[in-house]
Amino acid sequence: MKDNRRDFLKKGASIAAAVSLGTIASGITVPEKNKKSASAKTVKKDAGIKFSFLMGPTSPKVPFAKQLGVNYVVSGVDRIEGVKPWEPEAIKATKATWDKIGIKWTVVEGPPSLGEKTKLGLEGRDEEIGNFITFMKNLKQYGDVDIICYNWMPVISWARTNQERPGRGGALMLEFDYEASKGKPLTKYGEVSKESLWKNYEYFIKIVAPEAEKIGMNLSLHPDDPQVDSIQGISRIMNSVESFDRAMAMYPSKYNGLTMCQGNFALMGADIPKLVRRWGKEKINFVHFRNVQDLSGQIPSTRFTETFHDEGQIDMYEAMKAYVEIGFEGPLRPDHVPVMATEIEAGMRGGYTTLGNLFAIGYIRGLAESVSKEIS
């Protein structure tokens, strides 16, 4: 009995060794599904997309970005006393700062010299537009940056009516309620019509886009946020998919493109994956990867909250799949994250706190790897 048991154990060990080599001693092949491929699929890191954070050089996100391999940054221009932000000295200094940190400056959001004079068609707009063109040229030459994210929201930029909506586990979410915003007074500019905003936009883009095309600068128009009809008498015009089609048709060019801010387009009623595929990488220069939840039951939404990336109304996996399928390899950043524990106690508010960004980038990276392996 002992000898039989010893023989059985020896045979078992031999079979195990054979299986580890992929073949049983009797010559039966192990099924392919049970093998670990020696040459697993090789996919591009982050699906080839430039994962980025919006931050300044002193932001607490900087060391985390380096540790997490977020190698690109979206930022403004360093302010230097006596130097205009569109002049070479300011742009060189900004690039030098990020080069020293070891993160590539890749997008400017909220460019200097694009304000009320241009958007409202006021006296001095030609000088402002001239400075914007100078900024583009210097940014490309001295900053090695080729994307400018801008908007057409004069006077009132992105707006929320509540920064403390309780979310998952007590995290604080941003919320907008159109009804709650209606009691605010008109601005000093009074009523501003859609017609005047469209006229001013066409004037701007037909001057600036040809210059951008000459130097290879990607103009990336951001949607109105929130995407409602008007705020305090200031109309909103970049608040529908059709509006973006109209804006890009004014000067058809790769360099007259857009920022795909998922939250805003979803709240307009758009199917994000379908829209990504329709516009493609020829129009989408930059992505704000965020999730939202409509609370109004209307299209476009008049009340909504911004959620963690893994909840909300957008199918984030299918959105990422669409970006990978169109071959998008531009910059993508998390946007408007909840305020989380410890940051709440510290009194922090708004959509740009650190912990939510850390959660978001891990979640986004997981999506990118999963999608890349599925479709490669």
Contacts in CASP RR format, 6 or more apart in sequence:
PFRMAT RR
TARGET T0000
AUTHOR 0000-0000-0000
METHOD contacts of the structure
MODEL  1
MKDNRRDFLKKGASIAAAVSLGTIASGITVPEKNKKSASAKTVKKDAGIK
FSFLMGPTSPKVPFAKQLGVNYVVSGVDRIEGVKPWEPEAIKATKATWDK
IGIKWTVVEGPPSLGEKTKLGLEGRDEEIGNFITFMKNLKQYGDVDIICY
NWMPVISWARTNQERPGRGGALMLEFDYEASKGKPLTKYGEVSKESLWKN
YEYFIKIVAPEAEKIGMNLSLHPDDPQVDSIQGISRIMNSVESFDRAMAM
YPSKYNGLTMCQGNFALMGADIPKLVRRWGKEKINFVHFRNVQDLSGQIP
STRFTETFHDEGQIDMYEAMKAYVEIGFEGPLRPDHVPVMATEIEAGMRG
GYTTLGNLFAIGYIRGLAESVSKEIS
14 25 0 8 1.000
15 24 0 8 1.000
15 25 0 8 1.000
18 24 0 8 1.000
18 25 0 8 1.000
19 30 0 8 1.000
22 29 0 8 1.000
22 30 0 8 1.000
22 35 0 8 1.000
23 29 0 8 1.000
23 30 0 8 1.000
24 30 0 8 1.000
41 373 0 8 1.000
41 376 0 8 1.000
42 376 0 8 1.000
43 369 0 8 1.000
43 372 0 8 1.000
43 373 0 8 1.000
43 376 0 8 1.000
44 372 0 8 1.000
46 365 0 8 1.000
46 368 0 8 1.000
46 369 0 8 1.000
47 320 0 8 1.000
47 323 0 8 1.000
47 324 0 8 1.000
47 329 0 8 1.000
47 368 0 8 1.000
47 369 0 8 1.000
47 371 0 8 1.000
47 372 0 8 1.000
48 329 0 8 1.000
48 368 0 8 1.000
49 287 0 8 1.000
49 323 0 8 1.000
49 328 0 8 1.000
49 329 0 8 1.000
49 330 0 8 1.000
49 331 0 8 1.000
49 332 0 8 1.000
49 368 0 8 1.000
50 71 0 8 1.000
50 72 0 8 1.000
50 104 0 8 1.000
50 106 0 8 1.000
50 329 0 8 1.000
50 330 0 8 1.000
50 331 0 8 1.000
50 332 0 8 1.000
51 69 0 8 1.000
51 70 0 8 1.000
51 71 0 8 1.000
51 72 0 8 1.000
51 331 0 8 1.000
51 332 0 8 1.000
51 333 0 8 1.000
51 361 0 8 1.000
51 364 0 8 1.000
51 365 0 8 1.000
52 70 0 8 1.000
52 72 0 8 1.000
52 73 0 8 1.000
52 74 0 8 1.000
52 106 0 8 1.000
52 107 0 8 1.000
52 331 0 8 1.000
52 332 0 8 1.000
52 333 0 8 1.000
53 59 0 8 1.000
53 61 0 8 1.000
53 65 0 8 1.000
53 70 0 8 1.000
53 73 0 8 1.000
53 74 0 8 1.000
53 333 0 8 1.000
53 334 0 8 1.000
53 357 0 8 1.000
53 361 0 8 1.000
54 73 0 8 1.000
54 74 0 8 1.000
54 75 0 8 1.000
54 109 0 8 1.000
54 333 0 8 1.000
54 335 0 8 1.000
54 352 0 8 1.000
55 61 0 8 1.000
55 62 0 8 1.000
55 65 0 8 1.000
55 73 0 8 1.000
55 74 0 8 1.000
55 75 0 8 1.000
56 62 0 8 1.000
56 73 0 8 1.000
56 75 0 8 1.000
56 76 0 8 1.000
57 75 0 8 1.000
57 97 0 8 1.000
57 98 0 8 1.000
57 101 0 8 1.000
59 354 0 8 1.000
60 354 0 8 1.000
61 354 0 8 1.000
61 357 0 8 1.000
62 101 0 8 1.000
62 103 0 8 1.000
64 70 0 8 1.000
64 354 0 8 1.000
64 357 0 8 1.000
64 358 0 8 1.000
65 71 0 8 1.000
65 73 0 8 1.000
65 103 0 8 1.000
66 101 0 8 1.000
66 102 0 8 1.000
66 103 0 8 1.000
68 358 0 8 1.000
68 361 0 8 1.000
68 362 0 8 1.000
70 103 0 8 1.000
70 361 0 8 1.000
71 102 0 8 1.000
71 103 0 8 1.000
71 104 0 8 1.000
72 103 0 8 1.000
72 104 0 8 1.000
72 105 0 8 1.000
72 106 0 8 1.000
72 107 0 8 1.000
72 331 0 8 1.000
73 98 0 8 1.000
73 103 0 8 1.000
73 104 0 8 1.000
73 105 0 8 1.000
73 106 0 8 1.000
73 107 0 8 1.000
74 106 0 8 1.000
74 107 0 8 1.000
74 108 0 8 1.000
74 109 0 8 1.000
74 149 0 8 1.000
74 331 0 8 1.000
74 333 0 8 1.000
75 94 0 8 1.000
75 98 0 8 1.000
75 105 0 8 1.000
75 107 0 8 1.000
75 108 0 8 1.000
75 109 0 8 1.000
76 94 0 8 1.000
76 108 0 8 1.000
76 109 0 8 1.000
76 110 0 8 1.000
77 85 0 8 1.000
77 86 0 8 1.000
77 90 0 8 1.000
77 91 0 8 1.000
77 94 0 8 1.000
77 108 0 8 1.000
77 112 0 8 1.000
78 90 0 8 1.000
78 93 0 8 1.000
78 94 0 8 1.000
78 97 0 8 1.000
79 85 0 8 1.000
79 90 0 8 1.000
80 89 0 8 1.000
80 90 0 8 1.000
80 93 0 8 1.000
83 89 0 8 1.000
83 90 0 8 1.000
84 90 0 8 1.000
84 112 0 8 1.000
84 131 0 8 1.000
85 112 0 8 1.000
85 113 0 8 1.000
85 135 0 8 1.000
86 112 0 8 1.000
86 113 0 8 1.000
86 131 0 8 1.000
86 132 0 8 1.000
86 134 0 8 1.000
86 135 0 8 1.000
86 138 0 8 1.000
87 134 0 8 1.000
87 138 0 8 1.000
88 138 0 8 1.000
88 141 0 8 1.000
88 142 0 8 1.000
91 138 0 8 1.000
91 139 0 8 1.000
91 142 0 8 1.000
91 143 0 8 1.000
92 142 0 8 1.000
92 143 0 8 1.000
94 105 0 8 1.000
94 143 0 8 1.000
95 105 0 8 1.000
95 142 0 8 1.000
95 143 0 8 1.000
95 144 0 8 1.000
95 145 0 8 1.000
98 104 0 8 1.000
98 105 0 8 1.000
99 105 0 8 1.000
105 143 0 8 1.000
105 144 0 8 1.000
105 145 0 8 1.000
106 145 0 8 1.000
106 147 0 8 1.000
106 331 0 8 1.000
107 145 0 8 1.000
107 147 0 8 1.000
107 148 0 8 1.000
107 149 0 8 1.000
107 220 0 8 1.000
107 286 0 8 1.000
107 331 0 8 1.000
108 139 0 8 1.000
108 145 0 8 1.000
108 147 0 8 1.000
108 148 0 8 1.000
108 149 0 8 1.000
109 149 0 8 1.000
110 148 0 8 1.000
110 149 0 8 1.000
110 150 0 8 1.000
110 151 0 8 1.000
111 132 0 8 1.000
111 135 0 8 1.000
111 148 0 8 1.000
111 149 0 8 1.000
111 150 0 8 1.000
112 131 0 8 1.000
112 135 0 8 1.000
113 128 0 8 1.000
113 130 0 8 1.000
113 131 0 8 1.000
113 132 0 8 1.000
113 134 0 8 1.000
113 135 0 8 1.000
114 128 0 8 1.000
114 132 0 8 1.000
114 150 0 8 1.000
115 128 0 8 1.000
115 154 0 8 1.000
116 122 0 8 1.000
116 154 0 8 1.000
116 155 0 8 1.000
116 189 0 8 1.000
117 123 0 8 1.000
117 124 0 8 1.000
117 125 0 8 1.000
117 127 0 8 1.000
117 128 0 8 1.000
118 125 0 8 1.000
118 128 0 8 1.000
118 129 0 8 1.000
118 132 0 8 1.000
118 200 0 8 1.000
118 204 0 8 1.000
119 152 0 8 1.000
119 153 0 8 1.000
119 154 0 8 1.000
119 197 0 8 1.000
119 200 0 8 1.000
119 201 0 8 1.000
119 204 0 8 1.000
120 154 0 8 1.000
120 155 0 8 1.000
120 189 0 8 1.000
120 192 0 8 1.000
120 196 0 8 1.000
120 200 0 8 1.000
121 196 0 8 1.000
121 200 0 8 1.000
121 203 0 8 1.000
125 200 0 8 1.000
125 203 0 8 1.000
129 204 0 8 1.000
129 207 0 8 1.000
129 208 0 8 1.000
132 208 0 8 1.000
133 207 0 8 1.000
133 208 0 8 1.000
133 211 0 8 1.000
136 148 0 8 1.000
136 208 0 8 1.000
136 211 0 8 1.000
136 212 0 8 1.000
136 215 0 8 1.000
136 217 0 8 1.000
137 211 0 8 1.000
137 215 0 8 1.000
139 145 0 8 1.000
139 148 0 8 1.000
139 217 0 8 1.000
140 146 0 8 1.000
140 215 0 8 1.000
140 216 0 8 1.000
140 217 0 8 1.000
146 216 0 8 1.000
146 217 0 8 1.000
146 218 0 8 1.000
147 217 0 8 1.000
147 218 0 8 1.000
147 220 0 8 1.000
147 285 0 8 1.000
147 286 0 8 1.000
147 331 0 8 1.000
148 217 0 8 1.000
148 218 0 8 1.000
148 219 0 8 1.000
148 220 0 8 1.000
149 220 0 8 1.000
149 222 0 8 1.000
149 259 0 8 1.000
149 286 0 8 1.000
150 219 0 8 1.000
150 220 0 8 1.000
150 221 0 8 1.000
150 222 0 8 1.000
151 157 0 8 1.000
151 221 0 8 1.000
151 222 0 8 1.000
151 223 0 8 1.000
151 224 0 8 1.000
151 225 0 8 1.000
151 238 0 8 1.000
152 197 0 8 1.000
152 201 0 8 1.000
152 221 0 8 1.000
152 224 0 8 1.000
152 237 0 8 1.000
152 238 0 8 1.000
153 224 0 8 1.000
153 225 0 8 1.000
153 234 0 8 1.000
153 236 0 8 1.000
153 238 0 8 1.000
154 189 0 8 1.000
154 192 0 8 1.000
154 197 0 8 1.000
154 234 0 8 1.000
155 187 0 8 1.000
155 189 0 8 1.000
155 192 0 8 1.000
155 232 0 8 1.000
155 234 0 8 1.000
156 187 0 8 1.000
156 231 0 8 1.000
156 232 0 8 1.000
156 234 0 8 1.000
157 225 0 8 1.000
158 225 0 8 1.000
158 226 0 8 1.000
159 176 0 8 1.000
159 181 0 8 1.000
159 225 0 8 1.000
159 226 0 8 1.000
159 231 0 8 1.000
160 174 0 8 1.000
160 175 0 8 1.000
160 176 0 8 1.000
160 350 0 8 1.000
161 175 0 8 1.000
161 176 0 8 1.000
161 177 0 8 1.000
161 180 0 8 1.000
161 181 0 8 1.000
162 174 0 8 1.000
162 175 0 8 1.000
162 176 0 8 1.000
162 177 0 8 1.000
162 180 0 8 1.000
163 172 0 8 1.000
163 174 0 8 1.000
163 175 0 8 1.000
163 349 0 8 1.000
163 350 0 8 1.000
164 172 0 8 1.000
164 349 0 8 1.000
165 172 0 8 1.000
165 173 0 8 1.000
165 174 0 8 1.000
165 175 0 8 1.000
165 305 0 8 1.000
166 172 0 8 1.000
166 173 0 8 1.000
167 173 0 8 1.000
167 305 0 8 1.000
167 307 0 8 1.000
167 338 0 8 1.000
168 308 0 8 1.000
168 311 0 8 1.000
168 338 0 8 1.000
170 344 0 8 1.000
171 308 0 8 1.000
171 338 0 8 1.000
171 339 0 8 1.000
171 340 0 8 1.000
171 341 0 8 1.000
171 344 0 8 1.000
172 338 0 8 1.000
172 339 0 8 1.000
172 344 0 8 1.000
172 349 0 8 1.000
173 305 0 8 1.000
173 306 0 8 1.000
173 307 0 8 1.000
173 338 0 8 1.000
174 305 0 8 1.000
174 306 0 8 1.000
174 336 0 8 1.000
174 338 0 8 1.000
174 350 0 8 1.000
174 351 0 8 1.000
175 295 0 8 1.000
175 303 0 8 1.000
175 304 0 8 1.000
175 305 0 8 1.000
175 306 0 8 1.000
176 226 0 8 1.000
176 303 0 8 1.000
176 304 0 8 1.000
176 305 0 8 1.000
177 295 0 8 1.000
177 302 0 8 1.000
177 303 0 8 1.000
178 226 0 8 1.000
178 228 0 8 1.000
178 296 0 8 1.000
178 302 0 8 1.000
178 303 0 8 1.000
179 302 0 8 1.000
179 303 0 8 1.000
181 228 0 8 1.000
181 231 0 8 1.000
181 232 0 8 1.000
184 231 0 8 1.000
184 232 0 8 1.000
185 232 0 8 1.000
186 232 0 8 1.000
186 233 0 8 1.000
187 232 0 8 1.000
187 233 0 8 1.000
187 234 0 8 1.000
189 234 0 8 1.000
190 233 0 8 1.000
191 233 0 8 1.000
192 233 0 8 1.000
192 234 0 8 1.000
192 235 0 8 1.000
193 235 0 8 1.000
194 235 0 8 1.000
194 237 0 8 1.000
197 235 0 8 1.000
197 237 0 8 1.000
198 237 0 8 1.000
201 237 0 8 1.000
201 247 0 8 1.000
201 250 0 8 1.000
202 250 0 8 1.000
205 219 0 8 1.000
205 247 0 8 1.000
205 250 0 8 1.000
205 251 0 8 1.000
205 256 0 8 1.000
206 250 0 8 1.000
206 251 0 8 1.000
208 219 0 8 1.000
209 219 0 8 1.000
209 250 0 8 1.000
209 251 0 8 1.000
209 253 0 8 1.000
209 255 0 8 1.000
209 256 0 8 1.000
210 251 0 8 1.000
211 217 0 8 1.000
212 218 0 8 1.000
212 219 0 8 1.000
212 253 0 8 1.000
212 255 0 8 1.000
212 256 0 8 1.000
213 253 0 8 1.000
213 254 0 8 1.000
213 255 0 8 1.000
213 256 0 8 1.000
216 255 0 8 1.000
217 255 0 8 1.000
218 254 0 8 1.000
218 255 0 8 1.000
218 257 0 8 1.000
218 285 0 8 1.000
218 286 0 8 1.000
219 255 0 8 1.000
219 256 0 8 1.000
219 257 0 8 1.000
219 285 0 8 1.000
220 257 0 8 1.000
220 258 0 8 1.000
220 259 0 8 1.000
220 285 0 8 1.000
220 286 0 8 1.000
221 238 0 8 1.000
221 244 0 8 1.000
221 247 0 8 1.000
221 248 0 8 1.000
221 257 0 8 1.000
221 258 0 8 1.000
221 259 0 8 1.000
222 238 0 8 1.000
222 258 0 8 1.000
222 259 0 8 1.000
222 261 0 8 1.000
222 264 0 8 1.000
222 288 0 8 1.000
223 238 0 8 1.000
223 239 0 8 1.000
223 244 0 8 1.000
223 258 0 8 1.000
223 259 0 8 1.000
223 261 0 8 1.000
223 264 0 8 1.000
223 265 0 8 1.000
223 268 0 8 1.000
224 236 0 8 1.000
224 237 0 8 1.000
224 238 0 8 1.000
224 239 0 8 1.000
224 264 0 8 1.000
225 261 0 8 1.000
225 264 0 8 1.000
226 264 0 8 1.000
226 267 0 8 1.000
226 301 0 8 1.000
226 304 0 8 1.000
227 236 0 8 1.000
227 238 0 8 1.000
227 239 0 8 1.000
227 240 0 8 1.000
227 264 0 8 1.000
227 267 0 8 1.000
227 268 0 8 1.000
227 300 0 8 1.000
227 301 0 8 1.000
228 236 0 8 1.000
228 239 0 8 1.000
228 300 0 8 1.000
228 302 0 8 1.000
229 235 0 8 1.000
229 236 0 8 1.000
229 239 0 8 1.000
230 236 0 8 1.000
237 243 0 8 1.000
238 244 0 8 1.000
238 247 0 8 1.000
239 268 0 8 1.000
239 300 0 8 1.000
240 268 0 8 1.000
240 300 0 8 1.000
241 265 0 8 1.000
241 268 0 8 1.000
241 270 0 8 1.000
241 275 0 8 1.000
244 258 0 8 1.000
247 256 0 8 1.000
248 256 0 8 1.000
248 257 0 8 1.000
248 258 0 8 1.000
248 283 0 8 1.000
250 256 0 8 1.000
254 282 0 8 1.000
254 283 0 8 1.000
257 283 0 8 1.000
257 284 0 8 1.000
257 285 0 8 1.000
258 279 0 8 1.000
258 283 0 8 1.000
258 284 0 8 1.000
258 285 0 8 1.000
259 284 0 8 1.000
259 285 0 8 1.000
259 286 0 8 1.000
259 287 0 8 1.000
259 288 0 8 1.000
260 275 0 8 1.000
260 276 0 8 1.000
260 279 0 8 1.000
260 284 0 8 1.000
260 286 0 8 1.000
260 287 0 8 1.000
260 288 0 8 1.000
261 287 0 8 1.000
261 288 0 8 1.000
261 290 0 8 1.000
261 335 0 8 1.000
262 272 0 8 1.000
262 287 0 8 1.000
262 288 0 8 1.000
262 289 0 8 1.000
262 290 0 8 1.000
262 291 0 8 1.000
262 292 0 8 1.000
262 314 0 8 1.000
262 319 0 8 1.000
263 288 0 8 1.000
263 290 0 8 1.000
263 291 0 8 1.000
263 292 0 8 1.000
263 306 0 8 1.000
263 314 0 8 1.000
265 272 0 8 1.000
265 275 0 8 1.000
266 272 0 8 1.000
266 292 0 8 1.000
266 313 0 8 1.000
266 314 0 8 1.000
267 292 0 8 1.000
267 294 0 8 1.000
267 300 0 8 1.000
267 301 0 8 1.000
267 304 0 8 1.000
268 299 0 8 1.000
268 300 0 8 1.000
268 301 0 8 1.000
269 299 0 8 1.000
269 300 0 8 1.000
269 301 0 8 1.000
272 314 0 8 1.000
272 315 0 8 1.000
272 318 0 8 1.000
272 319 0 8 1.000
272 322 0 8 1.000
273 315 0 8 1.000
273 318 0 8 1.000
273 319 0 8 1.000
273 321 0 8 1.000
273 322 0 8 1.000
274 322 0 8 1.000
276 284 0 8 1.000
276 319 0 8 1.000
276 322 0 8 1.000
276 323 0 8 1.000
276 326 0 8 1.000
276 328 0 8 1.000
277 322 0 8 1.000
277 325 0 8 1.000
277 326 0 8 1.000
280 326 0 8 1.000
280 328 0 8 1.000
281 326 0 8 1.000
281 327 0 8 1.000
281 328 0 8 1.000
281 329 0 8 1.000
281 330 0 8 1.000
284 326 0 8 1.000
284 328 0 8 1.000
285 330 0 8 1.000
286 330 0 8 1.000
286 331 0 8 1.000
286 332 0 8 1.000
287 323 0 8 1.000
287 328 0 8 1.000
287 330 0 8 1.000
287 331 0 8 1.000
287 332 0 8 1.000
287 333 0 8 1.000
288 333 0 8 1.000
288 335 0 8 1.000
289 309 0 8 1.000
289 316 0 8 1.000
289 319 0 8 1.000
289 332 0 8 1.000
289 333 0 8 1.000
289 334 0 8 1.000
289 335 0 8 1.000
289 360 0 8 1.000
289 364 0 8 1.000
290 306 0 8 1.000
290 309 0 8 1.000
290 334 0 8 1.000
290 335 0 8 1.000
290 336 0 8 1.000
290 337 0 8 1.000
291 306 0 8 1.000
291 307 0 8 1.000
291 308 0 8 1.000
291 309 0 8 1.000
291 310 0 8 1.000
291 311 0 8 1.000
291 312 0 8 1.000
291 313 0 8 1.000
291 314 0 8 1.000
291 316 0 8 1.000
292 304 0 8 1.000
292 305 0 8 1.000
292 306 0 8 1.000
292 307 0 8 1.000
292 312 0 8 1.000
292 313 0 8 1.000
292 314 0 8 1.000
293 304 0 8 1.000
293 305 0 8 1.000
293 306 0 8 1.000
293 307 0 8 1.000
293 311 0 8 1.000
293 312 0 8 1.000
293 313 0 8 1.000
294 301 0 8 1.000
294 303 0 8 1.000
294 304 0 8 1.000
294 313 0 8 1.000
295 301 0 8 1.000
295 303 0 8 1.000
295 304 0 8 1.000
295 305 0 8 1.000
296 302 0 8 1.000
296 303 0 8 1.000
296 304 0 8 1.000
306 336 0 8 1.000
306 337 0 8 1.000
306 338 0 8 1.000
306 351 0 8 1.000
307 338 0 8 1.000
308 337 0 8 1.000
308 338 0 8 1.000
308 356 0 8 1.000
308 359 0 8 1.000
308 360 0 8 1.000
309 316 0 8 1.000
309 334 0 8 1.000
309 337 0 8 1.000
309 359 0 8 1.000
309 360 0 8 1.000
309 363 0 8 1.000
309 364 0 8 1.000
310 316 0 8 1.000
310 363 0 8 1.000
316 363 0 8 1.000
316 367 0 8 1.000
317 367 0 8 1.000
317 370 0 8 1.000
317 371 0 8 1.000
320 364 0 8 1.000
320 367 0 8 1.000
320 368 0 8 1.000
320 371 0 8 1.000
321 371 0 8 1.000
321 374 0 8 1.000
321 375 0 8 1.000
323 332 0 8 1.000
324 368 0 8 1.000
324 371 0 8 1.000
324 372 0 8 1.000
324 375 0 8 1.000
325 375 0 8 1.000
332 364 0 8 1.000
334 356 0 8 1.000
334 357 0 8 1.000
334 360 0 8 1.000
334 361 0 8 1.000
334 364 0 8 1.000
335 351 0 8 1.000
336 350 0 8 1.000
336 351 0 8 1.000
336 352 0 8 1.000
337 351 0 8 1.000
337 352 0 8 1.000
337 353 0 8 1.000
337 355 0 8 1.000
337 356 0 8 1.000
337 357 0 8 1.000
337 359 0 8 1.000
337 360 0 8 1.000
338 351 0 8 1.000
338 356 0 8 1.000
339 348 0 8 1.000
339 349 0 8 1.000
339 350 0 8 1.000
339 351 0 8 1.000
339 353 0 8 1.000
339 356 0 8 1.000
340 353 0 8 1.000
340 355 0 8 1.000
340 356 0 8 1.000
340 359 0 8 1.000
341 355 0 8 1.000
342 355 0 8 1.000
343 353 0 8 1.000
343 354 0 8 1.000
343 355 0 8 1.000
END
